Amino acid sequence: MSDASRFDALCVHAGADIPGLDMATPPISPPIFQSSVFETPDLAVLHRAMNGEPGAYVYSRHANPTVAAFEAAVAALEDAETAVATASGMGAITATLLSRLKAGDGVVTTSALYGNTRQLLDAYLAPLGVAVHHLTAEAIVAEGVPPGTRIVFTEPISNPLLVVADVPRLAEAAHAVGARLVVDNTFATPFHCRPLALGADVVVHSATKYLGGHGDLVAGVAAGAAALVEPIRRAARVLGANGAPFEAWLALRGLRTLHLRMARHADNAARVAAFLADHPKVRAVHYPGLPGHPTHAAARRILERGFGGMVTFELAAGEADGRAAFERFLGGLATIPFAASLADVGTMLSHPATTSHRDLLAAERMALGIGEGLVRLSCGIEAADDIVADLARGLAEV
């Protein structure tokens, strides 16, 4: 079986075996165990459950069978020893960071980063005494990681400029000083990239996005070796950031078609990027599949089966007119909605300056290349011609 065939099979079948569910005729669709608490027959079982043994349940903040099935599925797709589900992607990131960082420790991130991750580090962890450094991936690789660093954090496809990080080289830089590399794989998904196989130590996701894929859940997950994930699980439990059974069931259902959806997302994104690259109303297109993209070479090395379903582009307007140009563009669209998220089956767009990166100062945003005329497009699974036609309508108004 080829790697692609194996991955497709895992999407369809992983998570079917629920720990602790022993039935002669098990259900094809994993059931939802919508219970906050479980009857415990004796202290021995209670002890097993409280110690986190698979198949032993006492309280759903600690463990739940449906959640365990989702965790097993993600672990299989990421080729990880284990995984822990959380209430959101930020819950997974927060629990991961807090499981390893204390006052005096350092964390290094690539500067191309999701706005809320940056805010967590700068506004909440830095005041607690964690040394936070935002560096370009090139600087991390060339100059090394500062001593005292415990975590290096990156995104293989960054939000929103789609900068591709050279995960193997970042892993080498992190491990050279005894740090762990944590990778937010939300944009790439294991369909395009499996960071653990490239040297990363922990991979996190907003399962709200492509893993779930239908815009109907909020969840997160972290995966890796048990020695690293179990402290994350404990942190999530104490923080109240545990995964929920209904969300886990929805995410499991989404995983069944992940391989089909991601292939269509990626094909449509490639078509849209080519259209935008030749449009006079577009100043620049940020899409790692284009040969002129600054990280195209890295993308070809670490991404498989395409370059993801996202395309970010800059409207041909000055910064002073950028927001007005975006409003005109938005007003010309007939079918693509403006929504502050991504990775749904339907195409949607966002305005990073006022959504994902709204908490940054204008100067900070501009230094990152996030201006008022920047548009982040999440390409859905509709016909590519329909997506292009609606973009053409919007651009005609710019």
N, C-alpha and C positions, 0 to 999 in steps of 0.2 A: 504494500500500500504506500503510495506517495505521501509526502508530508501534507500536500494540499488535501488529498483524499482523507487522510487521518484527521486533519483539522475539521473538515466538513462533517465527518462522522461524530466527532466530539461535540460539535455544536448541537447536533440533533439528539445525541444520547447521553451526554455527560450530565450528572446530577440525578439520574434515574434511580439510583440506589440510595435510599434515605437511611442513614444510620439509625438503628433502633427499630426500624419498621420491618417486622418479620411476618410476611403473609405468603400463603401458598399461591395466591393469585394477585400479585401486586398491581396497583393501578398504572396505566400507561402514562397518564398525566399526574405529576406529583400533587398530592393533596395539600390544601392549605390548613395548617394546624393553627387555627385562630384562637389560641388559648394563651393566657398570660402565665398560667401556673399548671403544674403537672403533679398528679398524686404520686407520693413517694412511699413505697411499701415498707421500707426499713431504713435504718441508718447507713447500712452498707451502700445501698443505691444512692442515698443522699450524698454520701462521701464521694462516690464516683462522679456524680453529676457536678458537684461543687469543684471537683478537680478537673473538670472539662473533658472527661472521657467521652469519646464519640458514642452516640446512641443512648446516653443517659441525660435526662432532662428534668429540671426542677422549676425553672423560672425563665421566661422568654427573654429577659434582659441578659441572661447568661448564655442560653442556647435554645434553639427551636428547630424542630425537624425540617420545616420548609426552608428556613434560613440555612441550615446545614447543607441541604441539597444544592442551593445556589452557590454556597461557598465551595462545595466540591466541584461543581461545574466550572467555575472560574479558575480554580486551581488546576484543573485538567487543561483548560484552554491556554493558560499561561505557563504550563509545564512547571508548576510550583508544588512544593510539598503540601502546603495547606493555604487556606485563605480565611479572612474574617470579613463578614458583611457589616456595614455601618449604615447610619441613617441618611447619609449623603456623601458625596465626594469629599466635601470639606471635612466631614466627620472622619473619613478615612485618613485624610492628610493630617488633621489635628492629632488624632490618636497615634499616628505613626511618628510624628515629630515629638510629641510629649512622652512617648515610650522610650525615647533615647536621649533627649536633651534635658539639661539642667543648667542652672546659672553658672556662667563661666565657660560653657561649651560653645562651639561655633557651628554655624550652618552656612554653607555656600550654595547659592542658587545661580542657575543661568539667568541672565537678565531678561531674556524673553520668557515671560511667565504670566500665568493667569492672575488677574488683578486681586482676587480674594486670597489667593495663596500668598501673594506679596504683602497684602494687608495683615494677614495673620502673623506673618513673621515680623513686620515692621511695627505694627501697632500693639501687638499682644505679647510676642515672645521677647523682642528686644528690650522692652521695659522691665522684663523679669530677669535680665542679665544674660540673655543669650546673644552672642555676637553674630550678627547677620551681615553677610557679604553678598551683594548681587554683582556677578561678573559675567562677562561674555564667555561662551563656551571656549572660544579660541584662547582667551586669557587663562582659563583654568587649565587647559591642556598645555599651553606654552610655559606658563609661570608656576604651575603647581597649585596645590591647595594649602591655605595657611595652616600652620600647626595649631592643634587644639580643635580642629574641625571634626565633628562627629557625623555629620550628614552632608552629602552633596545631593542637591535636588534639581531635577530637570524634567523637561517634557520632550519626548522624541519629535513631536510636531507641536510647536508652541501655539499658544492662544494669545493674540489673534493673528500674528504675522506669519505663522506657519514656517518658522525657522526650524530646521531639522538638526537635532543635536547628535553629535558623534558619540553614541552611548558607549561603545567599547573603550574609546580613549578617555572618556570621563570616568569610567569605572577604574581604569588604570590609575588615573590621577587621584581618585578618592582612596583607593586601596593602598596607595603609596604612603599615606599618612594614617592608615588604620580607620578611615572613615567608611561609611556605608553609602552606596548610591541608591537613592530612591527615585523612581521614575513614574511620573503621572502619564499613563498610557491612554488617557481618555480619547484623544483625537485619533490615534493610530489604531487602537484596539489590537488584540492578538492576531487579527486577520492580517494586518500589515507589519506588525512588529512584536516580537516577544523579547522584551528587555532582559529577562533573567538569563536567557540563552546568550545574550551579548555581554554579560558580566554584571548586570545590575543585581542588587540585593533584595529590594522590595519594589513591587509594582503596585500602584494605586489607580483606581478608576472612579470617575463619577459614573455609576451605572445608570444614572438618569439619562445619559446620552446614548451612545451607540449600543451598549450592551442591552439595555431595555429597548431602546429604539423607536418607541411609539408615543413618546410624550405623555405617558400616563403614570409615571412613578418618580419618586425621589429616593435614591439609594447610592451607596458607595461600597467599595471593597478594597482590601489590601491583600496581597498574596506574596508568598516567598517561602523561605525555609521556616520550619516550625520554631526554631530558636529565636527568630526575629519576629514572627507573626504572633506568637502567644503573648508577648508583652504588649503588642498592639491590641490584641483582643481584650486583655485586662484593662488597658487604658480606655478603650471604647466602652466597656461595661461600666467602669467607674464614672466616666463622663456622661453616661446616658446616651451614647451615640450608637447604640446597638441597632442592627438591622431588624426590620419588621417582617412578619410572615407574608402578608399580602403583597408587599413590595417585592419580596424575594420571589414569590410565585409569578408575578408579572415579569420580573427580570428573567426568570427561567424560561418563560414563554418567549420572551424576546430573543434569548440566546439560540433558540431552535432555528431561527432564520438569519442569524448574524452573518454567516458566510454569503448568503444570497444578497442580503441588503448591502453589505459593504462592497461587494463587487459592483453593484449598480450605482451606489453612491460615488465610488471612485471613477467609474466610466463617465458619469454625468459631470463630475468635477473637471475631468480632463477636457471634455467638450466645452464646458462653460469657460474655462481658463483660456482656451484657444480663441474663443469668440471675443472675450474681453481684451485680450492682448492686442487685438487689431482694431479696437474701437476708439475713435477720436475723442470721445468724452471720458475716457479712462486714462489717467496719468500713469498708473503702475498696477501690475498684477502680482500678488504674492501667492505663488502656488509652486510647491517644490518639484512638481513634474515638468515645469518649463526649464529648458536648458539654461536660460539666463538667470534663473533664481540663484542667489548666492550660496545656498546649501544644497544645490541639485546633486552634486557629487556625493555628499553624505547621504542624501535621500536614496540614491541608487544603491549605496552600500548596505544600509540598514533596513530599508523598507522593502516589503515583498508585495507582489500582486497589486501594484498601483501606488498612488501617493495620497490616499485619503479622500474624504468627501467634502473638504472645506476649500473655499477659494476666498481670499481677501483681496480687495482692490481699492484703489484711491481714485476718487472722482477728479476730473480735470478742473479743479477750482482752487483758488488761493485759500490759505487757512482762514482768512477773515470771512470768506464766503462759503467755507466748507459745510457748515451746518445747514445753511440755507440751500445749498446745492443738494445735500442729502434729503432735505424735506421735499424739494422739487422731484428728485428721483423717486422718492417713496410715493409721492402723489401720482406719479405716472404708472405705477404698477397696478395690475389688475388681479393677479392671483397669488403673488408671493407676499406673505405677511411679514410684518416687522414684529419680531418676538425675541425676548432677551434670553434665548437658549439656542440649542442646536441639536443636530443628529436625529431629528424626527424623520419619519418616512416622507413627509412633505417638505419641500424646499422652504426655507425661511431665512431672513436676514436680520442682522443686528448692527448697532452703531456703537462700537467699542468705547468711544470717548464718553458716552453717556450711560453705558451699561457695565460691562465687565471691568472697565478701568476708570470709572467715574470718580473713585475716591482718591486718585492721584492728582497732584497739582498739575496745572496745564504744562508747566515746564518739564515735569517728570514724564508726562505723556508724550510730549513732543520729542524728548530725548530718546524715547523708546520707539519713535516712529508712528505714534498713534494720534493722528490728527483728526480734525473735525470732518474731513471728507473721506475718512476710511470706512469701508463697508465690509462686514464679515458675512459671507454667504455660506449657508449650510445647504448643500445640494441634496435634494431628496431623491426618490426613486421614480418620479414621473418620467415621461418621455423627455429626453434632453432638448428636443426641438421646442417643447412648450416652455421649458425654463428659459431658454435663450430668447424666445419671442417676448416673454414678459420683461426680461431685462432690457431688451431693445426698446420696449415701450417706456420704461422708466428713464433710460438714458437719453431718450429723445427730449425729455423735459429739463435736462441739466443745462 
